Amino acid sequence: MSGTLPLPASLQSRAAERVSAKTLAIPWYIWCNVLAVASSVVGGVWDISWHESVGRDTFWTPAHLLIQLCGILSGFGCGYLILSTTLRKAAPLRREYGRTVDKVTGLGKFSLSQRRQRSGQTLAADAAHPVAPA
């Protein structure tokens, strides 16, 4: 990386004081999802080449197992993140993003009524573009 400029020593020491080891650590669910994406890519390419060379196959070929592993790993990683953020009151993402469920509608954080409030839409805009009843 010859095109980059190194930070002066004084800035490096100040930056190192601010950043703790916990901040630099990547959570396990991120690694889980990175591994899931990698297994999906490898399994997908392997499965396509397998079908071109062998033809139809069973559900339990190694390529299919890698694709299935993607679903399992991402399910664990994302499931943990969703449930821990929703159920733990001291979850770091909850503090950052606030309440995750709208108490009036019972919908998620970005429900239609909240989007309208944030964007400043008026009743005239609602009359011009009515929402179909569910």
CYANA upper distance limits for C-alpha pairs under 8 A (distance plus 0.5 A):
  7 LEU  CA     11 LEU  CA      6.76
  7 LEU  CA     12 GLN  CA      6.64
  8 PRO  CA     12 GLN  CA      6.81
  9 ALA  CA     13 SER  CA      6.72
 10 SER  CA     14 ARG  CA      6.85
 11 LEU  CA     15 ALA  CA      6.51
 12 GLN  CA     16 ALA  CA      6.56
 13 SER  CA     17 GLU  CA      6.78
 14 ARG  CA     18 ARG  CA      7.03
 15 ALA  CA     19 VAL  CA      6.85
 16 ALA  CA     20 SER  CA      7.92
 19 VAL  CA     23 THR  CA      6.73
 19 VAL  CA     24 LEU  CA      7.65
 20 SER  CA     24 LEU  CA      7.12
 21 ALA  CA     25 ALA  CA      6.70
 26 ILE  CA     30 ILE  CA      7.27
 26 ILE  CA     31 TRP  CA      7.89
 27 PRO  CA     31 TRP  CA      7.38
 28 TRP  CA     32 CYS  CA      6.59
 28 TRP  CA     77 GLY  CA      8.32
 29 TYR  CA     33 ASN  CA      6.72
 29 TYR  CA     76 PHE  CA      8.26
 29 TYR  CA     77 GLY  CA      4.94
 29 TYR  CA     78 CYS  CA      7.59
 29 TYR  CA     80 TYR  CA      8.11
 29 TYR  CA     81 LEU  CA      7.85
 30 ILE  CA     34 VAL  CA      6.69
 30 ILE  CA     77 GLY  CA      7.61
 31 TRP  CA     35 LEU  CA      6.62
 32 CYS  CA     36 ALA  CA      6.68
 32 CYS  CA     73 LEU  CA      6.34
 32 CYS  CA     74 SER  CA      7.13
 32 CYS  CA     76 PHE  CA      8.42
 32 CYS  CA     77 GLY  CA      6.34
 33 ASN  CA     37 VAL  CA      6.68
 33 ASN  CA     73 LEU  CA      6.91
 33 ASN  CA     74 SER  CA      5.66
 33 ASN  CA     77 GLY  CA      6.72
 33 ASN  CA     78 CYS  CA      8.32
 34 VAL  CA     38 ALA  CA      6.76
 35 LEU  CA     39 SER  CA      6.57
 35 LEU  CA     70 CYS  CA      8.07
 35 LEU  CA     73 LEU  CA      8.05
 36 ALA  CA     40 SER  CA      6.62
 36 ALA  CA     69 LEU  CA      7.32
 36 ALA  CA     70 CYS  CA      4.63
 36 ALA  CA     71 GLY  CA      7.60
 36 ALA  CA     72 ILE  CA      8.48
 36 ALA  CA     73 LEU  CA      6.00
 36 ALA  CA     74 SER  CA      6.28
 37 VAL  CA     41 VAL  CA      6.71
 37 VAL  CA     70 CYS  CA      6.95
 38 ALA  CA     42 VAL  CA      6.64
 38 ALA  CA     70 CYS  CA      8.49
 39 SER  CA     43 GLY  CA      6.17
 39 SER  CA     66 LEU  CA      5.90
 39 SER  CA     67 ILE  CA      6.80
 39 SER  CA     69 LEU  CA      7.41
 39 SER  CA     70 CYS  CA      6.22
 40 SER  CA     44 GLY  CA      6.25
 40 SER  CA     66 LEU  CA      6.93
 40 SER  CA     67 ILE  CA      5.45
 40 SER  CA     69 LEU  CA      8.32
 40 SER  CA     70 CYS  CA      5.94
 41 VAL  CA     45 VAL  CA      6.72
 42 VAL  CA     46 TRP  CA      6.50
 42 VAL  CA     63 ALA  CA      8.40
 42 VAL  CA     66 LEU  CA      8.00
 43 GLY  CA     47 ASP  CA      6.35
 43 GLY  CA     62 PRO  CA      8.40
 43 GLY  CA     63 ALA  CA      5.14
 43 GLY  CA     64 HIS  CA      7.01
 43 GLY  CA     65 LEU  CA      8.16
 43 GLY  CA     66 LEU  CA      5.47
 43 GLY  CA     67 ILE  CA      5.72
 44 GLY  CA     48 ILE  CA      6.72
 44 GLY  CA     63 ALA  CA      7.51
 44 GLY  CA     67 ILE  CA      7.18
 45 VAL  CA     49 SER  CA      6.83
 46 TRP  CA     50 TRP  CA      6.49
 46 TRP  CA     63 ALA  CA      6.17
 47 ASP  CA     51 HIS  CA      6.62
 47 ASP  CA     63 ALA  CA      5.62
 47 ASP  CA     64 HIS  CA      7.27
 48 ILE  CA     52 GLU  CA      6.76
 49 SER  CA     53 SER  CA      6.65
 50 TRP  CA     54 VAL  CA      6.10
 50 TRP  CA     55 GLY  CA      7.46
 50 TRP  CA     63 ALA  CA      8.48
 51 HIS  CA     55 GLY  CA      4.90
 51 HIS  CA     56 ARG  CA      6.53
 51 HIS  CA     57 ASP  CA      7.91
 57 ASP  CA     61 THR  CA      7.72
 59 PHE  CA     64 HIS  CA      6.80
 59 PHE  CA     65 LEU  CA      8.49
 60 TRP  CA     64 HIS  CA      6.62
 60 TRP  CA     65 LEU  CA      6.73
 61 THR  CA     65 LEU  CA      6.77
 62 PRO  CA     66 LEU  CA      6.85
 63 ALA  CA     67 ILE  CA      6.99
 64 HIS  CA     68 GLN  CA      6.61
 65 LEU  CA     69 LEU  CA      6.48
 66 LEU  CA     70 CYS  CA      6.94
 67 ILE  CA     71 GLY  CA      7.42
 68 GLN  CA     72 ILE  CA      6.93
 69 LEU  CA     73 LEU  CA      6.50
 70 CYS  CA     74 SER  CA      6.51
 71 GLY  CA     75 GLY  CA      6.31
 72 ILE  CA     76 PHE  CA      6.76
 73 LEU  CA     77 GLY  CA      6.65
 74 SER  CA     78 CYS  CA      6.26
 74 SER  CA     79 GLY  CA      8.33
 75 GLY  CA     79 GLY  CA      5.98
 76 PHE  CA     80 TYR  CA      6.43
 77 GLY  CA     81 LEU  CA      6.85
 78 CYS  CA     82 ILE  CA      6.55
 79 GLY  CA     83 LEU  CA      6.52
 80 TYR  CA     84 SER  CA      6.27
 81 LEU  CA     85 THR  CA      6.45
 82 ILE  CA     86 THR  CA      6.54
 83 LEU  CA     87 LEU  CA      6.29
 83 LEU  CA     88 ARG  CA      8.46
 84 SER  CA     88 ARG  CA      5.92
 84 SER  CA     91 ALA  CA      7.31
 85 THR  CA     89 LYS  CA      8.23
 85 THR  CA     91 ALA  CA      5.91
 85 THR  CA     92 PRO  CA      8.13
 85 THR  CA     93 LEU  CA      6.75
 85 THR  CA     94 ARG  CA      6.29
 86 THR  CA     94 ARG  CA      7.96
 86 THR  CA    100 THR  CA      7.45
 89 LYS  CA     94 ARG  CA      7.79
 90 ALA  CA     94 ARG  CA      7.71
 90 ALA  CA     95 ARG  CA      7.72
 91 ALA  CA     95 ARG  CA      7.07
 92 PRO  CA     96 GLU  CA      6.98
 93 LEU  CA     97 TYR  CA      6.50
 93 LEU  CA     98 GLY  CA      8.43
 94 ARG  CA     98 GLY  CA      5.67
 94 ARG  CA     99 ARG  CA      7.30
 94 ARG  CA    100 THR  CA      7.97
 99 ARG  CA    109 LYS  CA      7.50
100 THR  CA    108 GLY  CA      6.47
100 THR  CA    109 LYS  CA      5.27
101 VAL  CA    106 GLY  CA      6.50
101 VAL  CA    107 LEU  CA      6.25
101 VAL  CA    108 GLY  CA      5.24
101 VAL  CA    109 LYS  CA      5.79
102 ASP  CA    106 GLY  CA      5.63
102 ASP  CA    107 LEU  CA      6.06
102 ASP  CA    108 GLY  CA      6.65
102 ASP  CA    109 LYS  CA      6.63
102 ASP  CA    111 SER  CA      7.98
103 LYS  CA    107 LEU  CA      8.36
105 THR  CA    111 SER  CA      8.39
107 LEU  CA    111 SER  CA      6.28
109 LYS  CA    114 GLN  CA      8.27
110 PHE  CA    114 GLN  CA      6.63
110 PHE  CA    115 ARG  CA      6.70
111 SER  CA    115 ARG  CA      6.81
112 LEU  CA    116 ARG  CA      6.78
113 SER  CA    117 GLN  CA      6.81
114 GLN  CA    118 ARG  CA      6.67
115 ARG  CA    119 SER  CA      6.57
116 ARG  CA    120 GLY  CA      6.48
116 ARG  CA    121 GLN  CA      5.93
117 GLN  CA    121 GLN  CA      7.28
121 GLN  CA    125 ALA  CA      6.73
121 GLN  CA    126 ASP  CA      8.18
122 THR  CA    126 ASP  CA      7.18
123 LEU  CA    127 ALA  CA      6.69
124 ALA  CA    128 ALA  CA      6.70
125 ALA  CA    129 HIS  CA      6.69
126 ASP  CA    130 PRO  CA      5.81
126 ASP  CA    131 VAL  CA      8.11
